[in-house]
Amino acid sequence: MNRLLDFVLKIFFRLSLTIERDDEYLSLPFYSKIVYDNWIFDMAKLIDIAAIYGKSNQAVVNKIIINVFDNEKKFVQDFKESVDLLMGLMKTKFKEYQKVKAMIIGDYITNAKVNEKEDMIIKYLNDYIEVLSNFSLVTTYFPESIIEMIRGTNALLFLANSYCLTLHLKKDIVSIFGMTLTQLDKNAKDLTKSQQSSSSYIIA
């Protein structure tokens, strides 16, 4: 498995370069036609590369992402749209938080059984964690010049509020609803083990 992951990362690194040989380069318009127009890279794929390879091959991942943005400026606009999408998802999760909060304290009328409520809360938390994880990957592995765009949005405010809301929600779930979220903890542990086993190597 590690050899396959190593091979795939090398392919992505090669695709991020405009160089063919030591003295031969692809023109940027040609690179754009091949790479951008054929969706070789997009924001979702760059975030996936960071998630899979970031911890074990940070330097290579950083170089791939920098190459992609340097060689095709259209990716900058794509990044702006991706941030807007993440912001929209985060706002949606804020609204869902209010529903979960009301359900915990008994203000939300529902005929759902206890296990169904647990599933609703766990799904909300898993979705919320995914949104926050994407922000974390972007701020960790994307170039500083690109991250500057985030500072011009409300993203940092939302992230700070998310942290406070998550802590508050955890307290409410335990003290009011009596849930320990063992299923969520188990999933988190399994995911951590899976990530460690699939990315515990350094590319040559």
RAZI-V255629 format. One record per run of one state. SS is the DSSP state (H for helix, E for strand, - for the rest). FROM is the first residue (numbers start at 0). TO is the last residue. If there is no record, write none. Layout:
ss,from,to
SS,FROM,TO
SS,FROM,TO
This chain:
ss,from,to
-,0,0
H,1,14
-,15,17
E,18,20
-,21,22
E,23,24
-,25,26
H,27,35
-,36,41
H,42,52
-,53,56
H,57,70
-,71,72
H,73,104
-,105,112
H,113,140
-,141,142
H,143,150
-,151,153
H,154,176
-,177,180
H,181,197
-,198,203
